[in-house]
Amino acid sequence: MIAPGPKRALAGVSDTSAGRALHLLGELVEEAARRGARVSLADNEEGAIWVAVRGYESKLLISEQYEPTERSPSAAELGQRKLYAWQRVQPVVVPAPSGRLTFELPLDYAFPGRRRRWADGERQRLEGKLTAVLAELEARAEIVAQRRGAEERARADRRRQWEQAMTAAQQRFREERRQRALLDQVGAWAEARDILAFCDALDALALGQPDANDAAELGSWSKRARSHATARDPLANRPLAPAEHEPGPEELRPFLGHWSPYGPDEPPSRKL
């Protein structure tokens, strides 16, 4: 009916009520089994069991309500007191088991406002509330499942957004790389044109030199400059788009905004 050592689960119950409490636990186990739940003893903790429902597991505390009761002091207690002849012996107020049993779920702020305590009442004993206890655990299991589903959907949506951001960042990286290459080629082309125009001016100047050595020096410089212009001119060297390059994480970082290139759950500034 119950795993070995059931008395450990009845630590909060008096000997007088232990028999009924044990029977109550047996009914709880049977009802839980009918509903597809499982009951087991809480390891190293007295006065509690565990109930597992649809992937959700919760501790269930078993106790007996105590109420203050007056009794006459014992001889030993009287011996510890100093009483005068005119003083009356006052009764001692002690907590005594009431026979009223209680099932209680631990306080859990993940379930605000939900019922967590069931006890013997004037109109219904705890035996009639077992289905309510298990129904509450089933409701909590459903809440947990819904929250877990929402968290999984949120994680999936976040990863999808990150993957979209990564794809866009890669596209922007390639576009910027091509743009830089284009501007570099245009700059080199304009520079080559300016150099060639300058060379034309040098050649014209050399033709007008009366001194042959000066003319030769200007012509030599023009030749060197034309060679440099040809080397710089992209049109003379078959201009090509830049080779494809797979960007690394740090190359993508400038294009990702608040995202990290290392994953959807990493802070933007973190480097792995």
Secondary structure, 3 states (H helix, E strand, C coil): CCCCCHHHHHCCCCHHHHHHHHHHHHHHHHHHHHCCCEEEECCCCCCEEEEEECCEEEEEEEEEEEEEEEECCCHHHHHCCCCCCCCCCCCEEEEEEEEEEEEECCCCCCCCCCCCEEECCCCCCHHHHHHHHHHHHHHHHHHHHHHHHHHHHHHHHHHHHHHHHHHHHHHHHHHHHHHHHHHHHHHHHHHHHHHHHHHHHHHHHHHCCCCHHHHHHHHHHHHHHHHHHHHHCHHHHCCCCCCCCCCCHHHHHHHCCCCECCECCCCCCCCC
